[in-house]
Amino acid sequence: MVATPESKVKAKVHAVLKERGAYAVNYIGGQYANNGTPDILSCFCGRFIGIECKAGRGKPTALQIKNLRDIDHAGGLSLVINERNLEYLTECLDAIKAGRPPRSNYDLFAPPPDTE
């Protein structure tokens, strides 16, 4: 089976999480799944992290943004990670380990609000 560009991003994210000792699972949708749930659900130093992985110019859907926002508002960390910002995951894990609050980045990928 050929690895997709997005699966390569997921593998890199999992490698970073494993290296740091985080718990992480791939969320796989199905008939009874919640649509829009982030690709990877993780816990690091007691902090819940939802990670949506994208490749290339891929953007999260509106439902994915809604779920990431809900995680953020509930006190978790919501990230969109691609090939260009993988180091941001490392920065967030470093911040958590140091007791500093990391910042969710999903809003950088959300469409601008309606200006009507």
N, C-alpha and C positions, 0 to 999 in steps of 0.2 A: 504494500500500500504506500502510495506517495504522500509525503507530508505536505500539508497545505501551508501557505505562509502564516496563517493564523495559528496553526498547531505548533509551528516553530516558535512563535512568540510565547505561547502557553508553556512550552517546554523550558524556555529560558526563565520565565517567571517561576515555574516550579523549582528550577535549579537554585535560584536565588533564595526562595523561601526555605527549601530543604537545607541549604548551606547555613542558614541562620537558625535552624531548629524550629521553624514555624510549622504548625499543623495546616495542611492545605488539601483540598479535594476539588476535583473537577465537578462542576454541576452539569449534569446531562439532562436535558429536557426530554419530555415524553408526553404521553397522553394525559397523565395526571400531574404534570409539572406546572410550576408557576412560570409563565412566559415572562421574559425580561430579566430573569435572575442572572446575576453576573456569572461569568465562566468559571471563576475560581473563588471558592469560599475559604477563608483562612483565619487563623487565630495566632497572634504573636504577642507574647508577654501580656496576655489577658485582653488584648484589643482585637475586636472583630474587624476583618478586612474583606471587602467585596471587590474583586478585580475583573473588569471587562477587558478582554484582550482583543486587539484589532491589528490588522496588518495593512501596510501601505497607507492609503488615504481613507481607510475604513473609518466610519463614524458610528457611534452608538445610536440605536433607534430611540425614538421618544419614550417607549416603554422601558428600555434599558436605563435611560437617564432618570426616569421617574423612580425606578427601583434603587439606583445609586443614590439619588437624593434622599429617599426614605431611609436608607442605611446611614447616610451622613447625619440626618436629623435625629436618628435614634442613638447617635454617639459612636457609630462605627466609622471606619475609614473607607472611602469610596474612590477607587482609582480606575482610570482608563490607561492601559499600558500598551504601547506599540514598540516597534523596533527603535524609534527615535528617542523614547523617553524611559527606557528600561532603568536607567540610573536613578530615576525619581523614586522607584520602588525601594531601592537601596537607601536613598536618603530618608524616606519615610520610616523604614525599619530602624535605621540608626537613631532617628528622633524618638521613636517609641522606646527603644532600649535605653536612651539617655533620659527618659522621663519628660521629653518635650512633646508638645502636641503637633503631630503632622497635619498637613492640610490636604483634604480631598481635592482631586483635580478634575472630577467629572464635568464641572461647570465650564471648563475650558473647551470641552467638546460639544456642549449643548448649543442648539441653535439660539440666536438672539431672541429675546422675548418680543412678542408682537408690540408694535409701537402705535397701534390704533387707539 
